Amino acid sequence: MKDEDGVLAALLSGSAVGGVAITGAEALRIPAVANAVRVISEAAATLDIRIMRMGEDGVETEDRDHPIGVLLRGDVNPWTSGFDLVRDLTADALTRDWGGLAYVNRVRDELREVVRYQPAAISVQYDPWTGEPTYRIDGRVVDSRNVLHVRGPFDRSPLTLAAEAIGVAREMEKHAGNLFRRGARPGGILRSPKPVGDKGVKAILKAWRASQEGGENAGRTAVLYDGMEWEQLALNSVDSQFLELRKFQILEIARAFRVPPSMLFELDRATWSNSEQMGREFLTYTLEPWLRALETALGRALLSREERQRFRISFDRDDLTRADLTARATAISSLVSAKVINPNEARTWLLELAPYEGGNAYGNPHINPNEGGVLEAEETPPAAEDHDGTE
């Protein structure tokens, strides 16, 4: 395989590949980038959104009937669901420097819908000293209280910060494409014992390409004439590292988006144990910061200042931390036995099952399963019978 584009030689020699930076939709055509964006945005969107109410006793409970929760769990406007809104806002924050923007439409202070405008219609500018944003829709300034804004750190998206690494991956994709577009042929050179001239070279190349190049001609027998010889070319050190370089760029993209390589299907060093650990790290160090950014942005835009003192918007993380059925059953049994939760709490909170009568009692079912797990205080062991040694 010849390095016709000079990409691999430049990479291995340490010299820069000019003009490899990439932005926008072109970057999403690279599978590793598109997969990283989907893993984060879709994972966030699949979580159930809850409206938590702070009681007078300081205990939080979920308000399933709150209109904002009903809106976000259903359709935020006639053509967009709550799932689509969260997914697209997160994807925008991952790929655009200004983040994800949506307009909160209120009529007489009543929330009616949330509309995610196309990037050409909505924009944001920041004060150079205070960083206060100014939002415009179609050139018209709108109140910041009516804009839902999700963005990442550094005032730059991960895609922009990793533009060079993603660009190198694109160049290697183009190199591989050129190889298979032109190179469905033996890797070597033709030698002629006599001069053939410019016209002869053109005629030879035309005949060779017609019979050998292209996927439909793969494997055909080459016919040589006028004493010409075929010389096979061996792979050099640059060519032999092409696959390793492509895998390294996948790792670079994974680092840029803080996604475990196994989630981008780079499984060379993945095992059962470290894949599970990387999954936990993804929840803690990658997804959790984005969930917090979404929660604060939704709360600021959808709840008034007074409402935020009593309510907060939360994503239910339990769906992402569920283990397999056996491990989950063991954990639930341990919590019920330790009287941390009662059976009905386990059924409704962890298993999404209906409660049953008597299931609100805290007890250990392993002590007295016939009494619902509660050992009554008046129960005493039977008195020992006296024996005098005679029958």
N, C-alpha and C positions, 0 to 999 in steps of 0.2 A: 504493500500500500504506500503510494508516494504522497508526500506532504505537499500537494500541489498548491495549496493556499498559503503555505508558510506559517500557518497558525501554530502547529505543534512545535516547530523549531523555535519560534519566538517565545513560546511559553517555557520550554525547557532551558533555553539560554538565559532566561531572566529578563529579556527585553520586553517592552510593553507592546501590546497589540493595539494599534491605533484605532480609535473610533468604535470601541466595543460597548460603550455605555448604552443602556436600553431603558426605555420608559414605556408606560402605558400598556395598551392592549397587546402590543407585540410581546411583552414579557410573559403574558399569560398564555402564549402559545407554547411556552416551554413547559413540559409536563410537570417537572418538579416544582416550579413556581405556582402553577395552577393548583396542584395538589396541596401545597402548603397553605394557600389562601383558603381553599375549600375546607381543609381539616379544621382550621381555627374558626372560620365564620359559620360553618354548618354545625359544628359542635356547640357553639354558643346559642345558635337559633333553635336547636332541638330541646333545650332546657325549658321547663315550665316556668312561666313568670308568675310570681306571687306578690300580692299586696299585703304587707305585714302591718298590723295595727298594734300600737303600744298601749297596753291597758294601764289603768290607774295603779295597779299593783306592780307595774314594771315588767309584766310578762307579755311577750309578743304572741299574737295569734294571727292566723291568716284570715283575711276578709275576702272570701270567694265572690261576694256580691258587689265588690267595689267596681264602679263603671270603668275605671282605667284598666283594671285587671281583665274585665270582660272584653274590652276593646283589644288589648294586646294579645290575648289568647285567641281572639277571633280574627276579624278583618279590620284593619286600621283605616281603610277606605274601600270603596266598591271594587277596586281592582288589585288590592294588595293585602295580603294576610300579615298577621303579626310575625310569623316565621320569616316571610320574605323581607320584612322591614329590618329585623335584627340581623339577618344574614347579609343583606346588601349594605347596611350601614357599617358592619364590621369589615366586609370586603373592601369597601371604599377607604376605610381608615388604614387598611393594610397596603393599599396600592396608590393612594393619592395623598399628597402632602397636606392638603387642607382637611382631610378626614372625610367622615360621612356626615352629610347634612340632610335634614328633612324639616319641612314646615308644619307647625302645629296650628291647625285651623280652629279657632274658637269663635263662637257666635254668642254675644252677650255673656262672655266669660265662661261659656259652657263648651267643653271639648267636643268637637264633632268628628274630626278626622286628622290623620297624620299623612302627609304627602312627601314622598322622596322625589325631589326634582332632579332632572338631568343636570350634570355638571355645568353645561353651558348656560343654564338658567339661574343658578344660585351660586353665590360667591361669598367669600369672607375676607376681610382685611383687618390687620391688627395695628393698634396704636404702637409706634416704635418705642415708647417709654413704659407704658403700663401694660401692654399686651391686650388691652380691651378689644374684643372683636366687634366689627361692624358688618352686618349681614345685608345682602342685597338679593332680591329676586327680580330678575328682568330689569336690573338697574334701579329698582325702588328699594329704599332702606326699610327694613322690617325690624320690629322690636326683638331684641335678643331673647326675651322670655318666650317667644313663639318659635324658636328654632331649636331643634334637636341636633346636637353636635357631638360626634364621637371622633376622637383623634388619639394618635399615639404619642410617644415621647419624642423629644428632640426637634419638634416642629417639622419632622420629616417622616415619611412613611418607610417601613422596612424595604419596600421595593426600590425606593430612591436611594436609600443608604447602601443597598447591595447592587446598584446598577452595574458596576464594573464586573462583579462576579457573575451576574446573570448574563451580561453581554458576552463574557467568555464562553459560557455554556451555549449561547446562541451561535457563536462562531464555530464551535465544535459540531453543533447540529448541522450547520451549513456544510462543514467539511465532510461529515458523514454522508449528507445528502448528495454532494458532488461525487463522492466516491462511488455510490451505488447508481447514480444517474449516468455517469460516464464509464464506470469501472466494472461492468459485468463482462469482464474480459480477463485473459491471463495477465498477471502482473509481470511485465518484462519489456524488452526492446527488440526491434527488428534490425538485423545487420545485413547489409548488401555488400558483396565483394566488388562491386563496380559503381561508379557514380551514376546517379539516377536523375539528377537535375531537379529543378523546382517543379516542373510539370509532372515528373515521375513521382516525386514525394506526394504531391497532391492526389495523384491517381491512386497510389498505394494506400494513403490514409482514407480516401473515400471508400475504396474497396474493403479495407479492414474494418472500418466503422460499420459499413452496411452488413458485414457478415458476423461481427463479433460484439459490437457494443449494444447495450440495451438489455433489459431483463428477458425479452423474448428470445435473445440469441445466446443466453447463458448455456455453456456446456457444448457448443457446437465445435466441430473440428476445424482447426485453422489449416488452410492450404497455402503453402509458400511456393514461389517460382523465381526463376532467374538466379538460383543459387543463394537466395536469402536464407538467413538463419534466425531462429528464435532463441533469445537469451533470457532465462528466468531470473527475476530479481528477488533477492531475499529481503525479509523485513529487517530494517535497521532499528537502532535503539529508540529513535523517536516514534516510529510507527508502532512498535510493540507496546508502548506505554499509552496509546491512544485511549483504550478502555479504562485504564487506571485514572487518566486525567478526567475523563467524563464522570467517573464515580466520585472523584474529588470535588468536582463542581457541584454535584448533588449535595455533598456534605457542606459545602460553602453556603448553598441556598438554605439548607436546613439550619445552619447557624444563624443566618440572617433573620429568619422567621422564628427562631427558637423552637423548632419542631424536631422531635426525635427522628433520626434517619429512617428508622423502621417504619414510621408513618408515611414516608415518601417511597416506601418499598425498596429501600436500600438495605438489604438483609444480610450483607456479607458477614457482619460481626454480631448479628442478632441471635440471641438465645432465648429460651423460655424465661429464664430468670431476669436477664437484663432488659428484655422487652417489657416485662411487667413493671420493673423499676422505672424505665423511661416513660411508661404510661403515667405513672404517678407524678413524675417530674413535669410532664406536659400539663397535667391538671393544675399543679401548684405554681409553676414558674411561667407557663405560657398562657394558658386559658384564664386563670384566675385574674391576672391584671386586666385583661380585656373585659371580663365580666364585671369587675369593679368600675371600669370606665363606662360600660353600658348602663350599669345601675345608677351611677351618679348623673349621667347625661339624661336618662329617662326621668329620674326624679326631679331634676332641675327644670326640665321642659314641661313635664306633665302634671307636676304637683305644685301648688302654690307654696309660698314661704310658710304660711300657717299650717297647711296640710303636711308639710315635711316634718313638723314637730310631732305629729301623731302617726304618720304613715311613712313607709319606705317601700321601694320596689326592689325585689330580690329574685334572683334566678335560683331555682331549686337544683343544687349540685348533686343530690342523691342519685339521679339517673346515671351520672358519670362514675360514681364510686361503687356501684353495685357489683358484687363479686358473683361467682358462679352460685348455682342454687344450693349446693351442699354447704359451702362456706357461709352463705347468707343465712341459711337455716340455723347453723351452729351459732352465729353471732346473735340472731334474734332470741334463740333459746337461752343464751347466756345473759342477755339483757333482762329478759323476763324473770329468770331464776334469781338474778341479783336484785330484783325489785326496782330496777332503774326505770323500766316502763312496764305498763300492764298489757295483757294480751290484746285488748282493743286498740291501744295505741300502736302496737306492732302491726296489727292488721290494717289499720287505716293509713298510718304514716309510711310504713315500710313495704307493705304488701298490696295496698290499695284494695282491701277487702272490707266488706261491711262488718260492723261490730256485732257481737252477740251478747245475749243477756248474761250478766254476771262476769263479763270480761273486763270490767273496770277495776276489779279488785287486784291489789298488788300481792303477789305471793309466789312461792316456789312450787311449780307443778310437780317437781320431783319428790317433794316431801309428802304431799297428800293429793295425788292427782284426782281422786274421787270427789274432792270438795273444791274443785276449781283452783287448786294450788294454794288455798288458804288453810292453815292449820289453826283451828279454832282454839281459843284460850281455855275453854272449859274441858277440852279433850285431855284425858289423863290416861296413862297406860293402865291396863287391868292389874288389880292387886294380885300378888303372888299367893297361891294356895298353900295353906299350911300342910305339911306332911310330917306325920310322927313316925314314919318308918314302917307302919303296919298297914295292911290292906283292909 
